[in-house]
Amino acid sequence: MRIETLSHALVRWTSDGWRTVNDAEVKNSGLGVFYNDLPTENLAENDEIVFTFYWTDEEKWENKDFYVKIND
């Protein structure tokens, strides 16, 4: 699952209700968009990824969780 942002960020995400936490830094595409591909290949249908952002330039958290349900 690709996450895209317009500025540099850290994506903090989980697929198990925050029991485990993963951090993924977005990469600069060179086209004005930053991205990171979260590994979803081992997730089952109806699993859910929850993520939030830490905006590194502003040094602040988004303070909102985003939810994506995995579908086949």
N, C-alpha and C positions, 0 to 999 in steps of 0.2 A: 504494500500500500504506500503510495507516494504522498508525502506531506510537502506542500510548497508554501513558502513565505516570501514576503517582499523585502525582508531584512534578516540579518544574521540572528539565529536563535538556537537554543537547545530544546529538543523535543523530549519531554519526560513522558514515558508511556508504560502501559501495563496491559496484559491480556488475562490477568487472574485476579482482578479486583484489588489491585495495589499490594498484593502479598509480595510480589517481586516488582522492582522498579528498574526500568531501562532508560538510559540517557543516550540520545543520538543527536550529534551536532549536524545542522544542515550544511550543505555544500553549496558554494557559489557556482551557478551554472554559467556565469559569464554573460548572461542575457538579461540581467536585472531580476532574476528569480533565484531563490535558494531552495534546496530540496533535500530530502532524505527518503530513502525507500525502507520502510519498516518491514521486517521479515514476517510475512503472514502465511507462508507456504505450509507450515505445520499446524495451523489453526483449523478447527472444524467449522462446518456450517453452523451459524448462530452463535459462535464465539464472539466476544466483543473486545475491541481495542478501545482503551480510554487514554487520552493524551492531553497534555497541556504544554504551554510554551514558557521558556525563560528567555526574555529578550536581552541578549548580551550587551548590546550597545547602550540600552537604557538601564541595565542591571535591575530588571524587575520581572516578576512573574505575571502571567496572564490572569491568574486567580479565577480561572474557569476551566472546567473539564469538558472535553469534546468526546463524543461517543460514536463509534462506527461498528455496526454489526456486520460480521463476515457472511457473505452469501456466495453460493457456488455459481 
